[in-house]
Amino acid sequence: MSVFSVFARLVEQLADLLQPLFHASAAAAAIVLFTALVRLLVHPLSRAAARGQRARAALQPRIAELREKHAKDPQRLQRAVLELHAEEQVSPLSGCLPSLLQLPAFFLLYHLFSSSTIGGGSNGLLGHRLFAAPLGGRWSDALAGGGVFGPAGLVYLGLFVLVAAIATFNYLRTKRTMAANPAVAVGAGGGEQVPGLGAVNKVMPFMSFFTLVTVAVVPLAAALYVVTSTAWSAVERAVLYR
């Protein structure tokens, strides 16, 4: 039995348990519950990432001293900063790990709701819906079936509004956090204290808005996973990074 067959059976069983409460949208509720379970599993790593961010902030005065000491030698400064992070056992990119570990669950849902068959049989999950929108459908299908304000289109419109609100909240919070703990540039030439970190810092405040694109192009089931995970992240960061 493949992993897809096992997961499909799990979703069906969860949907059966939730059916008295959510009726036709029980499978959608099961996906939200599954997402919450995944986020609970990676929560310890999220807490570790929060501790890492506080540790990196605590290193900023020492990095400033290194910058002054090696102002005329950007390469030496870069090595010194990397050595400092290694000495203090602080990873500049540790915050990426919780997101990376969620990718297998996302791709599992994507494949499951993009396939017409599972284990040699028909994929019964494709018959489930979130209100009027099929969990295996995409936004383009909703637009073709009734337009932006059609029954399925309104489901996506609600998701877009929710994601936009979460993304705006994350954007403003990330900007405040980065302003309070600015990355220290290396040397007068504008190099980076850690290779690639400068580009990450520039893109990070806008990351949540990329979720809008994801919701628009993936099957609705995978979009639900992304929206639920994004909302969880917003609450989690507000608590852990306060």
C-alpha positions as CSV (number, residue, x, y, z in Angstrom):
1,M,0.0,0.0,0.0
2,S,1.5,3.4,-1.0
3,V,1.9,6.4,1.2
4,F,-0.8,8.2,-0.8
5,S,-3.3,5.4,-0.2
6,V,-2.6,5.5,3.5
7,F,-2.9,9.2,3.7
8,A,-6.1,9.2,1.6
9,R,-7.7,6.7,4.0
10,L,-6.6,8.9,6.9
11,V,-8.3,11.9,5.4
12,E,-11.4,9.9,4.7
13,Q,-11.5,8.6,8.3
14,L,-11.0,12.1,9.7
15,A,-13.7,13.4,7.4
16,D,-16.1,10.7,8.7
17,L,-15.4,11.8,12.3
18,L,-16.0,15.5,11.5
19,Q,-19.0,15.0,9.2
20,P,-21.6,15.6,11.9
21,L,-20.1,19.0,12.6
22,F,-19.0,20.1,9.1
23,H,-21.3,18.1,6.8
24,A,-20.2,18.4,3.2
25,S,-17.1,20.4,4.2
26,A,-15.9,17.6,6.5
27,A,-12.9,16.7,4.3
28,A,-11.8,20.3,4.2
29,A,-12.0,20.4,8.0
30,A,-9.9,17.2,8.1
31,I,-7.2,19.0,6.1
32,V,-7.2,21.9,8.5
33,L,-6.9,19.5,11.4
34,F,-4.1,17.6,9.7
35,T,-2.3,20.9,9.1
36,A,-2.6,21.8,12.8
37,L,-1.1,18.4,13.7
38,V,1.9,19.0,11.4
39,R,2.4,22.4,12.9
40,L,2.3,21.0,16.4
41,L,5.0,18.5,15.4
42,V,7.4,21.2,14.2
43,H,6.5,23.6,17.0
44,P,9.6,22.6,19.0
45,L,11.7,23.7,16.0
46,S,9.8,26.9,15.8
47,R,10.6,27.6,19.5
48,A,14.3,26.8,18.8
49,A,14.2,29.2,15.8
50,A,12.8,31.9,18.1
51,R,15.6,31.3,20.6
52,G,18.1,31.5,17.7
53,Q,16.8,34.9,16.6
54,R,17.1,36.2,20.1
55,A,20.7,34.8,20.2
56,R,21.5,36.5,16.9
57,A,20.2,39.8,18.2
58,A,22.4,39.4,21.3
59,L,25.4,39.0,19.0
60,Q,24.9,42.3,17.2
61,P,27.1,44.4,19.6
62,R,30.0,41.9,19.1
63,I,29.4,42.0,15.3
64,A,29.5,45.8,15.4
65,E,32.9,45.5,17.1
66,L,34.2,43.1,14.5
67,R,33.0,45.5,11.8
68,E,34.9,48.3,13.3
69,K,38.0,46.1,13.8
70,H,38.0,44.8,10.2
71,A,36.5,47.8,8.4
72,K,39.2,47.7,5.7
73,D,39.1,43.9,5.2
74,P,35.5,42.8,4.2
75,Q,36.6,39.2,3.6
76,R,38.3,38.9,7.0
77,L,35.2,40.5,8.6
78,Q,32.9,37.9,6.9
79,R,35.1,35.1,8.2
80,A,35.1,36.6,11.7
81,V,31.3,36.8,11.8
82,L,30.9,33.3,10.6
83,E,33.4,32.1,13.2
84,L,31.4,34.0,15.9
85,H,28.2,32.3,14.9
86,A,29.9,28.9,14.9
87,E,31.5,29.7,18.3
88,E,28.2,30.7,19.8
89,Q,26.4,27.8,18.0
90,V,24.0,30.2,16.4
91,S,22.8,29.5,12.8
92,P,21.9,32.5,10.8
93,L,19.4,30.5,8.8
94,S,17.9,28.3,11.5
95,G,14.5,29.9,11.1
96,C,14.1,28.3,7.7
97,L,14.1,24.7,9.1
98,P,10.4,24.6,10.3
99,S,9.2,25.8,6.9
100,L,11.3,23.2,5.0
101,L,10.1,20.3,7.1
102,Q,6.5,21.2,6.2
103,L,7.1,20.8,2.4
104,P,6.6,17.0,2.3
105,A,3.1,17.4,3.8
106,F,2.2,20.1,1.3
107,F,3.5,18.1,-1.7
108,L,1.6,15.0,-0.4
109,L,-1.7,17.0,-0.4
110,Y,-0.8,18.5,-3.8
111,H,-0.3,15.1,-5.3
112,L,-3.3,13.5,-3.6
113,F,-5.7,16.1,-4.9
114,S,-4.2,16.3,-8.4
115,S,-4.5,12.6,-9.2
116,S,-7.6,11.0,-10.6
117,T,-6.6,7.6,-9.2
118,I,-5.1,6.3,-5.9
119,G,-3.7,2.8,-5.6
120,G,-5.2,1.7,-8.8
121,G,-8.7,2.9,-7.9
122,S,-10.6,6.1,-8.4
123,N,-9.8,9.0,-6.1
124,G,-12.9,9.5,-4.0
125,L,-11.3,12.6,-2.3
126,L,-11.9,14.6,-5.4
127,G,-15.7,14.5,-4.7
128,H,-15.3,16.5,-1.5
129,R,-15.8,20.2,-1.3
130,L,-15.3,23.3,0.8
131,F,-18.8,24.8,0.5
132,A,-19.3,25.0,-3.3
133,A,-15.6,24.6,-4.3
134,P,-14.2,21.1,-5.1
135,L,-11.1,20.3,-3.1
136,G,-9.4,19.0,-6.2
137,G,-10.2,22.2,-8.2
138,R,-8.2,25.3,-8.8
139,W,-9.0,29.0,-8.9
140,S,-9.0,28.9,-12.7
141,D,-11.7,26.2,-12.5
142,A,-13.8,28.4,-10.3
143,L,-13.4,31.4,-12.7
144,A,-14.5,29.2,-15.6
145,G,-17.4,27.8,-13.7
146,G,-19.0,31.0,-12.5
147,G,-16.6,33.8,-12.3
148,V,-15.1,35.7,-9.4
149,F,-18.5,36.0,-7.6
150,G,-19.8,32.6,-8.5
151,P,-20.3,30.0,-5.7
152,A,-16.8,28.5,-6.0
153,G,-15.3,31.9,-6.8
154,L,-16.6,33.3,-3.5
155,V,-14.8,30.6,-1.6
156,Y,-11.5,31.6,-3.2
157,L,-12.3,35.3,-2.7
158,G,-12.7,34.6,1.1
159,L,-9.3,32.7,1.1
160,F,-7.6,35.6,-0.7
161,V,-9.0,38.1,1.8
162,L,-7.8,36.0,4.7
163,V,-4.4,35.5,3.2
164,A,-4.0,39.2,2.4
165,A,-4.9,40.1,6.0
166,I,-2.4,37.6,7.4
167,A,0.3,38.7,4.9
168,T,-0.2,42.4,5.9
169,F,0.1,41.5,9.6
170,N,3.3,39.5,8.9
171,Y,4.8,42.2,6.7
172,L,4.3,44.9,9.3
173,R,5.6,42.7,12.1
174,T,8.6,41.5,10.1
175,K,9.5,45.1,9.2
176,R,9.3,46.1,12.9
177,T,11.5,43.1,13.9
178,M,14.1,43.9,11.3
179,A,14.1,47.6,12.2
180,A,14.8,46.6,15.9
181,N,17.5,44.1,14.9
182,P,19.0,45.4,11.7
183,A,21.5,43.1,9.9
184,V,25.1,44.5,10.2
185,A,26.6,45.1,6.8
186,V,30.2,44.1,6.2
187,G,32.7,46.8,5.3
188,A,32.2,50.0,3.3
189,G,31.8,47.9,0.1
190,G,28.3,46.8,1.3
191,G,29.1,43.0,1.6
192,E,27.0,40.7,3.7
193,Q,27.8,39.4,7.2
194,V,26.7,36.0,6.1
195,P,26.6,34.9,2.4
196,G,23.1,35.1,1.0
197,L,21.6,36.6,4.2
198,G,21.2,40.1,2.7
199,A,19.0,38.8,0.0
200,V,16.9,36.8,2.5
201,N,16.4,39.9,4.6
202,K,15.2,41.9,1.7
203,V,12.7,39.3,0.5
204,M,11.5,38.1,4.0
205,P,8.9,40.9,4.6
206,F,7.2,40.0,1.4
207,M,7.2,36.2,1.8
208,S,3.6,36.0,3.1
209,F,2.3,37.7,0.0
210,F,3.6,34.9,-2.2
211,T,1.0,32.7,-0.5
212,L,-1.6,34.5,-2.6
213,V,0.0,33.1,-5.7
214,T,0.2,29.6,-4.2
215,V,-3.5,29.6,-3.3
216,A,-4.4,30.6,-6.8
217,V,-2.5,27.9,-8.7
218,V,-2.6,24.7,-6.5
219,P,-5.6,22.4,-5.8
220,L,-7.9,23.9,-3.1
221,A,-6.9,21.1,-0.6
222,A,-3.3,22.2,-0.8
223,A,-4.3,25.8,-0.7
224,L,-6.2,25.1,2.6
225,Y,-3.0,23.6,4.0
226,V,-1.0,26.7,3.0
227,V,-3.6,29.1,4.4
228,T,-3.9,27.2,7.7
229,S,-0.2,27.0,8.1
230,T,0.3,30.7,7.3
231,A,-2.3,31.6,9.9
232,W,-0.7,29.3,12.4
233,S,2.7,30.9,11.7
234,A,1.3,34.4,12.3
235,V,-0.1,33.5,15.7
236,E,3.0,31.5,16.6
237,R,5.4,34.3,15.7
238,A,3.3,36.8,17.6
239,V,3.6,34.7,20.7
240,L,7.3,33.5,20.4
241,Y,8.8,36.7,19.1
242,R,7.0,39.2,21.3
